[in-house]
Amino acid sequence: MSFIIYFALILIIPLWAQSKVKSTYKKYSKVPTSSAMSGAEVARKILDDNGLYNVAVEEVRGHLTDHYDPRSKVIRLSTDIYHGRSTAGAAVAAHEVGHAIQDAQDYAFLRFRSALVPVASFGSNISIFLIIGGFLLGMTGLALAGIVFFAAAVLFQLITLPVEFDASNRAMSQLVSTGVIRNDEERKTKKVLNAAAMTYVAAALVALAELLRFVFMFVGMNEE
């Protein structure tokens, strides 16, 4: 029964988070800001106000595919966000600018997360094969190696949390200080940012739960 509950939770939590962000985005993509600026205009204004003239703003295909590329110094906004003039668009655009500001200010957690990318990427791709192979073949060393690599991927997920929450805090501060939104619009904007943050929280919780399951299985394997 506990096994069924566990799998139900690791399926339900991410689905709930995705549903939350989609419904919140859909709702506030129809609510205009007082400034009526597009997402591209919001991003450009906040960047310029912070002296980040070297960071470009580009349109990218997809839905909610928005991201900041620290290597190219480019903020890429999905079509709806780039052209949209809504509360959701302003929030998402400002959040990505928050990452650009983190990069410019050498934010420690962002640097740490960037350093983890290679090992986390390798760990997320290979760890499960090492873990399963170790358990099936009774090779504790192989299973342990897989768990260590998986732990690196989980650490990446956990480090992502302060990076994303800090970017959202910077976004709110910038949106108000630059006049993109009024004080009475803060609550709506926070709802968009908080919903997006829940997807990262859900991913971290699921990854952590998986790591603990593997650790318990490894302990049980050694006790046999």
BATI-873784 format. One record per residue (C-alpha): x, z, y; residue in three letters. Coordinates in steps of 0.05 Angstrom, whole numbers, always signed. Layout:
- X,Z,Y,ALA
...
***
This chain:
- +0,+0,+0,MET
- +56,+18,+49,SER
- +88,-49,+34,PHE
- +24,-85,+54,ILE
- +17,-44,+117,ILE
- +89,-59,+136,TYR
- +80,-134,+130,PHE
- +14,-130,+166,ALA
- +48,-96,+225,LEU
- +106,-144,+230,ILE
- +56,-201,+232,LEU
- +4,-168,+278,ILE
- +52,-142,+331,ILE
- +83,-210,+349,PRO
- +15,-245,+345,LEU
- -15,-193,+391,TRP
- +42,-200,+441,ALA
- +37,-276,+441,GLN
- -38,-272,+450,SER
- -30,-223,+508,LYS
- +19,-266,+546,VAL
- -21,-329,+536,LYS
- -87,-298,+558,SER
- -55,-265,+618,THR
- -19,-328,+639,TYR
- -83,-369,+631,LYS
- -121,-319,+674,LYS
- -71,-314,+731,TYR
- -52,-388,+731,SER
- -120,-397,+764,LYS
- -107,-343,+817,VAL
- -70,-371,+878,PRO
- -21,-329,+919,THR
- -30,-319,+993,SER
- +32,-361,+1007,SER
- +6,-419,+964,ALA
- +77,-437,+945,MET
- +93,-475,+881,SER
- +137,-444,+828,GLY
- +194,-490,+848,ALA
- +187,-470,+921,GLU
- +185,-396,+903,VAL
- +249,-403,+861,ALA
- +285,-442,+916,ARG
- +265,-393,+971,LYS
- +288,-331,+932,ILE
- +352,-365,+912,LEU
- +368,-386,+983,ASP
- +350,-318,+1011,ASP
- +401,-289,+963,ASN
- +455,-340,+980,GLY
- +451,-374,+913,LEU
- +452,-445,+940,TYR
- +493,-469,+881,ASN
- +437,-454,+831,VAL
- +391,-514,+821,ALA
- +317,-514,+803,VAL
- +294,-567,+754,GLU
- +230,-585,+717,GLU
- +231,-581,+641,VAL
- +180,-604,+589,ARG
- +138,-556,+549,GLY
- +93,-497,+561,HIS
- +125,-431,+583,LEU
- +193,-460,+567,THR
- +221,-431,+631,ASP
- +292,-404,+629,HIS
- +356,-395,+668,TYR
- +419,-430,+643,ASP
- +480,-390,+665,PRO
- +529,-443,+642,ARG
- +499,-499,+684,SER
- +473,-452,+739,LYS
- +404,-482,+733,VAL
- +334,-452,+732,ILE
- +289,-495,+690,ARG
- +214,-488,+701,LEU
- +160,-517,+656,SER
- +114,-568,+690,THR
- +56,-520,+701,ASP
- +102,-468,+733,ILE
- +144,-519,+773,TYR
- +84,-551,+807,HIS
- +32,-495,+801,GLY
- +14,-453,+861,ARG
- -11,-391,+826,SER
- +5,-317,+815,THR
- +29,-333,+745,ALA
- +74,-389,+770,GLY
- +105,-345,+824,ALA
- +117,-288,+775,ALA
- +150,-332,+722,VAL
- +193,-369,+773,ALA
- +216,-305,+806,ALA
- +232,-274,+739,HIS
- +279,-331,+723,GLU
- +311,-324,+791,VAL
- +320,-251,+773,GLY
- +367,-274,+717,HIS
- +406,-318,+765,ALA
- +415,-257,+811,ILE
- +438,-216,+751,GLN
- +489,-270,+735,ASP
- +514,-273,+807,ALA
- +521,-197,+810,GLN
- +555,-193,+742,ASP
- +500,-150,+712,TYR
- +532,-112,+654,ALA
- +475,-119,+603,PHE
- +471,-194,+616,LEU
- +546,-201,+605,ARG
- +541,-160,+541,PHE
- +483,-202,+515,ARG
- +520,-267,+530,SER
- +580,-241,+492,ALA
- +536,-226,+432,LEU
- +505,-295,+429,VAL
- +554,-326,+379,PRO
- +554,-269,+329,VAL
- +479,-257,+337,ALA
- +464,-330,+326,SER
- +508,-332,+264,PHE
- +479,-266,+239,GLY
- +407,-288,+246,SER
- +421,-352,+208,ASN
- +464,-326,+150,ILE
- +447,-253,+142,SER
- +383,-261,+102,ILE
- +418,-304,+51,PHE
- +474,-254,+43,LEU
- +425,-196,+37,ILE
- +380,-230,-14,ILE
- +440,-256,-53,GLY
- +472,-187,-53,GLY
- +408,-154,-79,PHE
- +394,-206,-132,LEU
- +466,-207,-158,LEU
- +476,-133,-151,GLY
- +535,-144,-103,MET
- +533,-86,-55,THR
- +590,-114,-12,GLY
- +553,-179,-1,LEU
- +488,-143,+16,ALA
- +525,-97,+64,LEU
- +557,-156,+99,ALA
- +489,-187,+108,GLY
- +461,-122,+137,ILE
- +519,-117,+186,VAL
- +507,-188,+210,PHE
- +432,-175,+215,PHE
- +447,-112,+255,ALA
- +485,-155,+305,ALA
- +423,-198,+314,ALA
- +380,-136,+323,VAL
- +429,-109,+375,LEU
- +420,-174,+413,PHE
- +345,-163,+413,GLN
- +353,-92,+438,LEU
- +401,-111,+493,ILE
- +352,-165,+515,THR
- +302,-111,+534,LEU
- +339,-81,+594,PRO
- +359,-152,+615,VAL
- +287,-176,+617,GLU
- +258,-113,+648,PHE
- +311,-113,+702,ASP
- +297,-187,+717,ALA
- +223,-170,+725,SER
- +239,-112,+772,ASN
- +282,-158,+814,ARG
- +227,-210,+813,ALA
- +175,-161,+841,MET
- +223,-137,+895,SER
- +240,-208,+916,GLN
- +169,-233,+916,LEU
- +148,-179,+964,VAL
- +210,-178,+1009,SER
- +209,-254,+1017,THR
- +135,-255,+1033,GLY
- +115,-297,+974,VAL
- +62,-245,+956,ILE
- +29,-190,+996,ARG
- +29,-117,+976,ASN
- -43,-123,+951,ASP
- -21,-178,+903,GLU
- +31,-136,+868,GLU
- -16,-110,+814,ARG
- -36,-180,+791,LYS
- +36,-203,+790,THR
- +59,-143,+750,LYS
- +7,-158,+697,LYS
- +39,-226,+685,VAL
- +109,-198,+682,LEU
- +89,-140,+637,ASN
- +53,-186,+588,ALA
- +114,-230,+583,ALA
- +158,-169,+572,ALA
- +115,-147,+513,MET
- +138,-208,+473,THR
- +210,-182,+477,TYR
- +188,-112,+458,VAL
- +149,-138,+399,ALA
- +209,-180,+375,ALA
- +255,-121,+381,ALA
- +208,-75,+342,LEU
- +199,-125,+286,VAL
- +274,-137,+281,ALA
- +288,-63,+280,LEU
- +236,-51,+226,ALA
- +267,-106,+184,GLU
- +336,-76,+192,LEU
- +311,-7,+170,LEU
- +277,-38,+110,ARG
- +342,-72,+89,PHE
- +381,-7,+99,VAL
- +332,+32,+56,PHE
- +336,-22,+2,MET
- +412,-19,+5,PHE
- +411,+57,-3,VAL
- +363,+51,-62,GLY
- +408,-2,-93,MET
- +467,+46,-91,ASN
- +428,+103,-121,GLU
- +408,+64,-183,GLU
***
